[in-house]
Amino acid sequence: MRADYETAGTAGDGRAGGTGVQAAAGSSAKAATGDARNGIRQDPAGPARDGAVWTEAARAGAAGGKIVAEGLTFDDVLIIPAASEVLPRDVDVSTRLTRQLRIRIPLVSAAMDTVTEARLAIALAREGGIGIIHKNMPPEQQAAEVDKVKRSEHGVIVDPFYLSPQHRVRDALQLMARYHISGVPIVDGDGVLVGIITNRDVRFEENLDRPIAEVMTREGLVTAPEGTTLARAKEIMRQHKIEKLPLVDGAGRLRGLITIKDIEKAIRYPNAAKDDKGRLMVGAAVGVGPAGLERADALVEAGVDVLVVDSAHGHSRNVLETVRALKRRHPGVPVIAGNVVTAEGTRALIEAGADAVKVGVGPGSICTTRVVTGAGYPQLSAILDCSREADKYDVPVIADGGIKYSGDIVKALAAGASSVMIGSLFAGTEEAPGELEIYQGRSFKVYRGMGSLGAMKQGGADRYFQEGEAKFVPEGVEGRVPYRGPLSETVFQLVGGLRAGMGYAGAPDIESLRRNARFVRITAASLVESHPHDVTVTKEPPNYWLGRV
């Protein structure tokens, strides 16, 4: 639990564990008196909301109960540098995703149809984060995307594909082509391993209806007992010059499979986010109601690690009922629910069973919810409010939207989030599913909000409670973002900025950043000063994009 912090102009001093917003000199917050909780200046006329600063207008409106606070977003504050005993390279950037799950870096990709499908989810999980597969596709296709991620890497494949000796060569070729594998174990009716068929066995085979028993490798078949470690498996493969090692029990029954490719990937991606079976972690979005529950069934069957109830307004009856139903239906699968921006909404989702709460209404670069509906809440204040409430239940908060630079990630975590969900910064990567376009000689990728007209027509309308409508009222736009190359390069810059920010804050880990970081509220002139100024930038660095001030 983060303790109180006295802002400038009040009696008292900052206490350990405080996350406060210190008002810049001359700001309206100087007139406030009393305690400040998580950056709230307490107003004499009544209690203030967490995460906001009282102004004269707020004070005047408090009596009528209409204007409750002034909200802040990332560009309104800076983290105050603190005494530090840690170097950026030594900080721990692992964090909680849900009550049950941890990830190696606090980055989650958005469940958007121009951001996250299997290819990006695989790339992000290899870096230590997690991707959330979007739901603008049929349930069976979404489940197939999840399956691609789960089968892309294994420590030990505990449920390998297999065929019988009676199958045809054609069957083996189809299976290998469908799942991009180079060999299949062959077992008899009792599950006993009797051979293996690989690309080398069928490369020159012209009769595709020939039984596998006639072409498979059965002599000199090398196996290992179940429980064999990857290190031991690598040594066996090296000795026998093989690429696949079946694992068998005492009776010779197939119990698993280890491949040299999986061993090489484990070495190449040591920080990958993996489940207890050594497979990459992945999440998937579901909607509300019966259709959402049926979709969840298919996703759980495919091995999804976490379900995300995807709604623009999480503090609503349908979302709460869906969360309760999912926890009854799949009690062993963590559920992330959102989006909310208030303590009340956070509490409601947690009491319904949510294992993590997603925060944000309208901060995304492609979102028009705030101007179309007039509803929303500045993102930094929303994180402060929601995380303070979630901390009472020991439930993590995910900051969804508004991230423009790596510094915004640091601010979101310092405000109380445990991880951040990113859309636009990942939409421009090579692995994102958006189409590549050339405009005025530069490369871009298509990026659209799930509330845009195109996304709603394709199936995203239920997120905005408009399914079944003949016409839509969009809450997002369609556009393009600069092409950024491989996702790994973007992640490197984002995590590097996070590490540096934690060093400035003196935080050895993310939990320390959440507890101890303090903010100073800045003016518009300070924001200009924060960016490059009085210079013509001639070469754009990889972690700063012009035109975003």
VOLOBA-813599 format. One record per residue (C-alpha): residue in three letters; y, z, x. Coordinates in steps of 0.2 Angstrom, whole numbers, plus 5000, padded with zeros to 4 digits. Layout:
BEGIN
ALAYZX...
END
This chain:
BEGIN
MET500050005000ARG501749955007ALA502950095008ASP504850095003TYR506150035014GLU508050075013THR509149925014ALA510849915023GLY512150015015THR511050155008ALA510650325015GLY508950345024ASP508050235036GLY506550115036ARG504850195035ALA503250135043GLY502350015031GLY503849955023THR504149775018GLY506049765013VAL507349635011GLN508949695020ALA510449625013ALA511649525024ALA513349595026GLY514549545012SER513149515000SER513149574982ALA511749694986LYS512949804996ALA513549884980ALA511849944975THR511350124978GLY509750224979ASP507950184985ALA507450004988ARG505549964985ASN504949804994GLY506649744995ILE507349794978ARG509049874977GLN508850004963ASP510249984951PRO511150134943ALA511050054926GLY509150044926PRO507550004936ALA507449834945ARG506049724947ASP505049714963GLY505549574975ALA507249544969VAL509049604973TRP510249664960THR511949574957GLU513449614947ALA512749484934ALA511049574934ARG511849744932ALA512949674917GLY511449594909ALA510249744911ALA510949834896GLY510449694885GLY508749664895LYS509049484897ILE509449454916VAL508349574925ALA508549524943GLU509049404956GLY507549314964LEU507349254982THR506349124990PHE505849085008ASP507549005013ASP508449165007VAL507649275020LEU507149295038ILE505949415046ILE506749545057PRO506049535075ALA505149705079ALA504549785095SER502949695100GLU501449735111VAL500449585106LEU500549405112PRO500349265100ARG498749205107ASP497949375105VAL498349405086ASP496949405073VAL497349275060SER495749305049THR496049365032ARG495349405015LEU495249255002THR494449364988ARG493849544987GLN492149474994LEU492549325005ARG493449315022ILE494149155030ARG494649135049ILE496349065045PRO497449105030LEU497548915024VAL496848855007SER497048675002ALA497748644984ALA496548584970MET497548414968ASP496848244967THR497848174981VAL497448324992THR495648394992GLU494048314990ALA492448335001ARG493148255017LEU494748365018ALA493748515013ILE492548485027ALA493948465040LEU494848625034ALA493248735034ARG492848675051GLU494548745056GLY494248905048GLY495148885031ILE494448835014GLY494748685003ILE494748684984ILE493948524976HIS495048464962LYS494448444944ASN495148274940MET493448204939PRO491848224929PRO490948384932GLU489448304940GLN490548204952GLN491448364957ALA489748454960ALA489248314971GLU490848334981VAL490448524983ASP488648474988LYS489348355002VAL490248505009LYS488848625009ARG487648495016SER488848435030GLU488348575042HIS487048705042GLY486548835054VAL484748825048ILE484448705033VAL483448825022ASP483148695008PRO482948535017PHE482548375008TYR480648325009LEU479448185003SER477648175000PRO476448055010GLN476247954994HIS478047914993ARG478547734999VAL479647685014ARG480947635001ASP481047814995ALA481447875012LEU482747745016GLN483647784999LEU483647965002MET484247945020ALA485647825015ARG486247935000TYR486348095011HIS486748015027ILE485348095036SER484148015049GLY482548095045VAL481448175031PRO480048305033ILE478448255024VAL477448395015ASP475748395005GLY475548464988ASP475448644995GLY477048625004VAL476248615021LEU477148505034VAL476048355038GLY477348245047ILE479148175048ILE479848005045THR481447955055ASN482547805057ARG481447755072ASP479847755061VAL480547625048ARG481847525059PHE480747375060GLU479647405044GLU479747255032ASN478547315019LEU479647445010ASP478247484997ARG477147545011PRO476547725009ILE477547845020ALA475847915026GLU475547755036VAL477147755046MET477747935048THR477548035064ARG476148155063GLU475448165081GLY476248285092LEU477348355079VAL478448495086THR478848645075ALA479448815077PRO479248975067GLU480449025054GLY481749145061THR482049045076THR483749065083LEU484948915086ALA484948945105ARG483048945105ALA482948795094LYS484148705106GLU483048745121ILE481448675111MET482348515107ARG482948495125GLN481148515131HIS480348395119LYS481848275118ILE481948285099GLU483348295087LYS482548385072LEU481548545072PRO480548595057LEU480248775054VAL478648835047ASP477748995041GLY476049055047ALA475148945035GLY476148785041ARG477248775025LEU478948705028ARG480248845028GLY481848765035LEU482548635047ILE483648635062THR484548475068ILE485448445085LYS486948385076ASP487148555067ILE487048645084GLU488348525092LYS489448555077ALA489248745079ILE489848725097ARG491248605093TYR491948715079PRO491748895083ASN492948955071ALA492248865056ALA492248965039LYS490348975034ASP489349065022ASP487849175026LYS486749025027GLY487848945040ARG488548815028LEU490348775027MET491248865013VAL492148774999GLY492948814982ALA493148714966ALA494348714952VAL493848734934GLY494848724917VAL494848844903GLY493648854888PRO491948794885ALA492148634895GLY492748744910LEU491248854909GLU490048704908ARG490948634924ALA490748804932ASP488848794929ALA488648634938LEU489748694953VAL488748854955GLU487148754955ALA487848644969GLY488248804979VAL490148824977ASP490748984986VAL492249024974LEU492848964957VAL494648934954VAL495248944936ASP496648814937SER498148844925ALA499948824927HIS500148984916GLY498849114921HIS499549254910SER498849174894ARG497449214882ASN496349064886VAL496449094905LEU496049284903GLU494549244892THR493949114904VAL493949234918ARG492949364908ALA491749234903LEU491449164921LYS491149344928ARG489849374914ARG489049204917HIS489049204936PRO489349384941GLY488949344960VAL490249204962PRO492049264966VAL493349194954ILE495149164959ALA496349154944GLY498149104942ASN499549054942VAL500649204938VAL502349274945THR502449444938ALA501649614940GLU501049614922GLY500149444924THR499349504940ARG498749664932ALA498049564917LEU497049444928ILE496349584938GLU495849684923ALA494949524917GLY493949514933ALA494849404945ASP494349434963ALA496049354969VAL497649314961LYS498549144964VAL500449164963GLY501749034960VAL502548944945GLY503648794950PRO503948804969GLY502948654974SER503848504980ILE503148384967CYS503348514953THR504648494939THR504048644928ARG505648744931VAL506848604926VAL505748534912THR505348704904GLY506648824911ALA505248944916GLY504749004933TYR505149134947PRO505749114965GLN504249114976LEU504649254988SER505049374974ALA503549324965ILE502449364980LEU503249534982ASP503049584964CYS501249524962SER500549584979ARG501249754976GLU500349764959ALA498749684967ASP498749814981LYS498449944968TYR496749864965ASP496349804982VAL496449624977PRO497149484988VAL498549374983ILE498649184987ALA500449114988ASP500348944980GLY501748824983GLY503348804992ILE502748805010LYS503748675020TYR503648745037SER502448865047GLY503848995045ASP503648995027ILE501849045029VAL502349195040LYS503649245026ALA502349235012LEU501049345021ALA502449465026ALA502949475008GLY501149525003ALA500049375002SER498349365011SER498349175011VAL499349025006MET498848874996ILE499548715003GLY499748544995SER501148425003LEU500848465021PHE498948425019ALA499248275007GLY499848175022THR498348195033GLU497048065037GLU495748165027ALA496748175011PRO496148064997GLY497847984993GLU498147804997LEU498947755013GLU500547655011ILE501747565023TYR503647585018GLN505047515029GLY503847515044ARG503247695042SER501547755036PHE501447865020LYS500147935009VAL500247944990TYR500548124984ARG500748174966GLY500848334956MET499448384944GLY500748394931SER501348214934LEU501048084921GLY499747994931ALA498748154935MET498848214917LYS498148044910GLN496748054923GLY496148224916GLY497448364922ALA498248384906ASP497248544901ARG498048634916TYR499648624906PHE498848654889GLN499148474884GLU497348414882GLY497048294867GLU498848244866ALA499348064862LYS500848084873PHE501148204888VAL502748304893PRO502448294912GLU502848444924GLY502748344940VAL503148184949GLU502248054959GLY502848014977ARG502447994995VAL502348105010PRO502348055029TYR500648015036ARG500248155048GLY498648105056PRO497048215057LEU497148375048SER496648475063GLU498348425071THR499248495056VAL498248655056PHE498548685074GLN500448675072LEU500348785056VAL499248915064GLY500248905080GLY501848945071LEU500949085062ARG500449165078ALA502149155085GLY502949235070MET501649375070GLY502149405089TYR503949415084ALA503549535070GLY502449645082ALA500949615070PRO499249615078ASP498349555062ILE498849495045GLU498649665037SER499949735049LEU501149595045ARG500949625026ARG501249815029ASN502649825042ALA503649665042ARG505449675036PHE506649545029VAL508549515031ARG509349415017ILE510349275024THR511849165018ALA511948975015ALA512848965032SER511449065040LEU510148945033VAL511148795041GLU511148895057SER509248915057HIS508948725057PRO509448615071HIS511348575070ASP512748495079VAL511548375087THR510748205083VAL508848225083THR508048085093LYS506248135093GLU505448225079PRO504248365084PRO502548385076ASN503048545067TYR504748505060TRP505148365048LEU506948295046GLY507748285029ARG507048455023VAL508548565025
END
